[in-house]
Amino acid sequence: MEIKVNFLDNLRLEAKFDDFSVIADQPIRYKGDGSAPGPFDYFLASSALCAAYFVKVYCTSRDIPTENIRLSQNNIVDPEDRYKQIFQIQVELPENISAKDKQGILRSIDRCTVKKVVQTGPTFKVETVDNLEEDAQAMLTVKPEGDSNTFILGKDLPLEETIANMTGILASLGMKIEISSWRNIVPNVWSLHIRDAASPMCFTNGKGSTKESALCSALGEFIERLNCNFFYNDQFLGEDIANSDFVHYPNEKWFKPENDDELPSGILDDYCLGIYDPDNELRASNLIDTNSGNVDRGICAIPYTRHSDGETVYFPSNLIENLFLSNGMSLGNNLPEAQVQCLSEIFERAVKRQIIEQEIVLPDVPPQVLEKYPSILAGINGLEAQGFPVVVKDASLGGQFPVMCVTLMNPKTGGVFASFGAHPSFEVALERSLTELLQGRSFEGLNDVPKPTFNSMAVSEPENFVEHFIDSTGVISWRFFSAKHDYQFCEWDFSGTNEQECESLFAILNGLGKEAYIAVFDQLGATACRILVPNYSEVYPVEDLIWDNTNKALEYRADILNLHSLSDEALASLFERLEDSQQDNYIDIRTLIGIEFDENTVWGQLTILELKILICLALGALEDALDLVGEFLQYNDNTVERGLFYQAINAVLEIMLDDDLALDDFIHNLSRMFGEENMKNVVGSVSGDIRFFGLTKTKHET
């Protein structure tokens, strides 16, 4: 994690990281202003807070209340050496906590990350640089011992060379990538999280059996998503980009809608139209992309090559963004390598969906087969040693597909977690299943996995597959664990050169009667590929193009961004559209309109419900506002300050709508309760003198 420090007035300092800002000062006796804790105070507090976090995690996973648990820390300084100190952490536990849990809580504190780093002894490296930004990728350098090169199955270049190539590309783009976390909780299973230091929402995760392979995975996914324009996938890109020569790629093509909002000729082909518009219900307006929101310009479409005959087919960017997410995207040292990964990922998700939805019972992998892969077996044994039974299954459906499955059980919570992996090599597919299982997860994180069910409706609903796609935390059926399996175990093997593997995987698709469409994106100096397989590799249902399209943002975006300048008539229209849409009141506005507001601001935490309240107040619709405020207070997860603001709004509305009450009789004590400044904003909001309190004007407003 990169922490940037700014020098403020006197001895005050500001540390900025992620979306947070921390101010430090020095006591007056050290010529500071005493306006904030000192740096060492924050260090001491971090240890106590980290210890308390692990106590909280332990107790939450076991339904132990923490209301009566108290924790404190004192640092005892050696009078002869002030750098030699004892951090004494004391925990006061209620008598009703069992002796076993008391010991468990103490052991959980021993896992405190701050404590472990201090005990291990961090290495401080202090140096000067000509420019902080030019030393962009220093943290990403993984140096092997000696001059050795590391090759892994499926990759045509050594890991070290691949990492060097990718970090070079990122450095040439002026991007500073930082590693925010590493995980290695069992042998031979590594994962990490990397992100752009300037834009933390641009992030990827990597996994592998070694530190180097995990880093290579994360970097590859990062550049893949850059090439495929997946970052800011459903965000508004702004007016300048919307009206530039191209929005997504120079070879994109724009199609004007036909009369009566008919689909224009030239987009998709007959095969795809039969899948995406079988009943002639799809309209051109459904395919306006949310990234540009440029209705006048028409439908933006990206050229893909049809695999069967090499013909070019134009896919609306809206359709790709709405249905496929990141499925079928990959980066490679060359095109065949990238295509093998794309197709492997597509089979992994499609077969996984089939198994889960149809509640297919898979055969276990025999122990003698697992023993062929000792490094993978060591990771599995590491999980077993921690009390997590692991079931390894062949997910090839009788040798049809290159897919494996590793399933973890958590006896502490009754939860299960099924992880799938795919590759033409049996070994690589098995390794990917295991590393995917633990990607970015701690042992505590495994307490959150869902419980299995016999409810077939729960496992077959589309949203469950989306959860499985995002982080594999969807629900699976109890039938999955039956000893009576539906297929015989097959020790399959589709491996060969990348070119041969590519042919084998395309042949499987052809055997299923599926058509594939391919686009290559190499504009950044690396080969990225995206493969679409209609009616097979979609993540969301086709019906979403009509009923839950992300371009619903276009119904509200302009008005919300110009909220302060709207007339009462326009505000009333916006409110009615939000009501009629039947959108969930708790959807946040940044998701609704595709704008990444700072989540620590009022805009960033604004929900549809709160926006409706503010519109009602601005329009003087006080009774409607009171009803909505009641709902807001019942399920509010906004900041304490914002919650108190609406608590005061609720009280003032109750008074003003009661003919027997007068606000002047209550204002003194309301001010004592909520603060004078807050009450000025509350009364001003209810009277209409203050409109949309807390929401600053956006740059779209004059």
Secondary structure by P-SEA (a helix, b strand, c coil): cbbbbbbccccbbbbbcccbbbbbbbccccccccccccaaaaaaaaaaaaaaaaaaaaaaaaccccccbbbbbbbbbcccccccccbbbbbbbcccccaaaaaaaaaaaaacaaaaaaaabbbbbbbcccccccccccccccccccbbbbbcccccccaaaaaaaaaaaaaaacbbbbbcccccccccbbbbccccccccccccccccccaaaaaaaaaaaaaaaaaacccccccccccccccccccccccbbbbbbccccccccccccaaaaaacccccccccccccccccccccccbbbbbbbccccbbbbbbcaaaaaaccccccccccccaaaaaaaaaaaaaaaaaaaaaaaabbbbbccccccccccaaaaaaaaaaaaacbbbbbbbcccccccbbbbbbbbcccccbbbbbbbbcccaaaaaaaaaaaaaccccccccccbbbbcccccccccaaaaaaaaacccbbbbccccccccccccccccccccaaaaaaaaaaaaaaabbbbbbbbbccccbbbbbbbbcccccccccccccccccccccccaaaaaacccccaaaaaaaaaaaaaaccccccccccccccccccccccccccaaaaaaaaaaaacaaaaaaaaaaaaaacccccaaaaaaaaaaaaaaaaaacccccccccaaaaaaaccaaaaaaaaaaaaccccccccccccccc
